[in-house]
Amino acid sequence: MEAWRAHDLLWVSGLPDGASLPAWLDAAWLAAAPLVVRRASTSPGRIPVGARGMLRSERQACEVDAAAVVRRVTPETVARMPLPDLSCAALDALRQVAPLLDATGWAWGPTGGVGFALASRLPVLRPDSDLDLVLRMAAPPDAVQAEALRAIAATVTACRLDLQIDTGHGGFAYAEWAAGRGRVLLKTDHGPVLTATPWEPA
């Protein structure tokens, strides 16, 4: 089984290849900034990743060789990192929901800008940053678990919450599932799939 999953943060040696890289994505930046694993199909030994810079406009999809990875940090590891002495809506919301998420017993962690900032200690968070989280759920929630999820989602009011449910077969937005539309858009390594059974292989 591969050692990486979507949302994992990877530090690599050298620059990603096979793509025309923007000027901000240089060796100096990659020495400090991790790449984030994204969902896509690749050839064996290759990892689909995304790079992010200091600005929201600075995003780049690319690939790296697995052999180039020198460090890997998972969202679950980020969830155990001490929070900086910094007040912003996304971090304040994380302080609120972390105990509730821990109480569910599911593996979880921050992703997006918050995860990136906590893992790298780079100052990328802004007053209007979202709180992105991934929650690992191998089976549909029962009634008690579903209520716990609703309470967690309702707790975050100071910023936008993007809670992604990772079923092991892909990931989908909790808000979409909670809306009761019957089907959700499951993001997989082979593309998005509209499905009513996100816990089953697409």
C-alpha positions in Angstrom: 0.0 0.0 0.0 1.2 3.5 -0.8 2.6 5.5 2.2 0.7 8.6 1.2 -3.0 9.7 1.1 -4.8 12.8 -0.1 -4.1 15.8 2.1 -0.7 14.4 3.4 2.0 17.0 3.4 5.3 16.1 1.8 8.7 17.8 1.8 10.8 16.8 -1.2 14.4 17.1 -2.4 14.7 19.1 -5.6 12.0 20.6 -7.7 8.9 18.8 -9.1 9.5 17.8 -12.8 7.4 17.4 -15.9 5.7 20.8 -15.6 6.5 24.4 -16.3 6.8 25.8 -12.8 5.9 29.4 -11.8 8.7 31.7 -10.5 7.5 31.5 -6.9 7.9 27.7 -6.8 11.6 27.5 -6.4 14.1 25.5 -4.3 14.2 28.0 -1.5 10.4 27.9 -1.1 10.3 24.1 -1.2 12.9 23.9 1.5 10.3 25.4 3.9 7.0 24.6 2.3 5.5 21.1 1.9 3.6 19.8 -1.1 0.1 18.5 -0.6 -1.0 15.1 -2.0 -4.0 15.4 -4.3 -6.4 12.9 -5.7 -5.3 11.8 -9.2 -4.0 8.7 -11.0 -0.3 8.5 -11.7 2.2 6.0 -12.9 3.9 3.8 -10.2 6.4 5.6 -8.1 4.9 9.0 -8.8 2.8 11.1 -6.4 0.3 13.7 -7.6 0.8 16.9 -5.5 -0.2 20.5 -5.3 2.1 23.4 -4.4 0.9 26.5 -2.7 2.6 29.8 -2.2 2.0 32.8 0.1 -0.8 34.1 -2.1 -4.2 32.5 -2.9 -3.4 32.9 -6.5 -0.2 30.9 -6.1 -1.2 27.3 -6.7 0.4 24.6 -9.0 -0.5 21.0 -9.7 2.4 18.7 -10.4 4.0 15.3 -9.7 7.0 14.1 -7.8 8.9 10.9 -7.6 8.2 9.0 -4.4 12.0 8.6 -3.9 12.3 12.4 -3.6 10.1 12.5 -0.4 12.2 13.3 2.6 9.4 14.0 5.2 5.7 13.2 5.4 3.2 14.8 7.8 -0.4 13.6 7.9 -3.4 15.6 8.9 -3.7 13.4 12.0 -0.2 14.4 13.0 -1.0 18.1 12.4 -4.0 17.8 14.7 -1.6 17.0 17.6 0.7 19.9 16.9 0.6 22.9 19.3 -1.3 25.9 18.0 0.6 29.1 17.6 -0.2 32.0 19.9 -2.1 33.7 17.1 -5.8 34.6 17.0 -7.6 34.2 13.7 -11.1 32.9 13.0 -9.9 29.6 11.6 -7.5 28.8 14.5 -10.1 29.9 17.0 -12.6 27.5 15.4 -10.1 24.7 15.5 -9.6 25.2 19.2 -13.3 24.9 19.6 -13.9 21.8 17.6 -10.8 19.8 18.3 -12.1 18.3 21.6 -15.4 17.4 19.9 -13.6 15.7 17.0 -11.3 13.8 19.5 -14.4 12.6 21.3 -15.8 10.9 18.2 -12.9 8.4 18.1 -12.4 9.0 14.4 -9.1 9.9 13.0 -9.1 13.6 11.8 -6.9 16.5 11.1 -6.7 20.0 9.6 -6.0 20.4 5.9 -5.9 23.4 3.6 -4.3 26.6 4.8 -4.6 25.7 8.5 -2.9 22.4 8.0 -0.2 23.9 5.8 0.4 26.7 8.3 0.6 24.5 11.3 3.0 22.0 9.7 5.3 24.5 8.0 4.9 27.5 10.4 4.7 29.7 7.4 2.5 32.8 7.8 -0.1 32.0 5.2 -3.3 32.3 7.4 -5.5 35.4 7.0 -8.4 36.8 9.0 -10.8 35.3 6.4 -9.2 31.9 6.1 -11.4 28.8 6.0 -11.1 25.9 8.4 -10.6 22.7 6.3 -10.7 19.4 8.0 -10.6 15.7 7.0 -12.4 13.1 9.0 -11.6 9.4 8.3 -14.8 7.3 8.4 -14.7 3.8 7.1 -18.4 3.2 7.5 -21.6 5.4 7.5 -22.3 7.0 10.8 -25.1 5.7 13.0 -27.7 8.0 14.5 -25.6 9.0 17.5 -22.5 9.6 15.4 -24.5 11.6 12.8 -25.8 13.9 15.6 -22.2 14.4 16.8 -21.2 15.5 13.3 -24.1 17.9 13.2 -23.0 19.4 16.5 -19.4 19.8 15.3 -20.6 21.5 12.1 -22.8 23.8 14.1 -20.0 24.8 16.4 -18.0 26.6 13.7 -19.6 30.0 13.1 -16.7 32.4 13.0 -15.4 31.1 9.6 -16.4 28.8 6.7 -16.0 25.1 7.6 -15.1 22.6 4.9 -15.4 19.2 6.5 -14.4 16.4 4.2 -15.3 12.8 4.9 -12.7 10.3 3.7 -14.3 6.9 3.3 -11.2 5.1 2.2 -12.6 5.1 -1.4 -12.6 8.8 -1.8 -13.7 12.0 -0.1 -16.9 14.1 -0.1 -18.1 17.3 1.6 -20.0 16.7 4.8 -22.3 19.6 4.1 -23.4 18.0 0.9 -24.2 14.7 2.6 -26.0 16.5 5.5 -28.2 18.3 3.1 -29.9 15.0 2.4 -29.8 15.2 -1.4 -29.3 11.4 -1.7 -26.1 11.6 -3.7 -22.7 13.2 -3.0 -19.8 14.1 -5.2 -17.1 11.6 -4.2 -13.6 12.7 -5.2 -11.5 9.7 -6.1 -8.0 9.2 -7.6 -9.8 8.5 -10.9 -12.0 11.6 -10.9 -15.2 12.7 -9.2 -18.1 10.3 -9.0 -21.7 11.2 -8.1 -22.9 8.4 -5.9 -25.5 7.5 -3.2 -23.0 5.0 -1.7 -19.8 6.8 -1.0 -18.7 4.1 1.4 -18.6 1.5 -1.4 -15.9 1.3 -4.1 -16.9 3.5 -7.0 
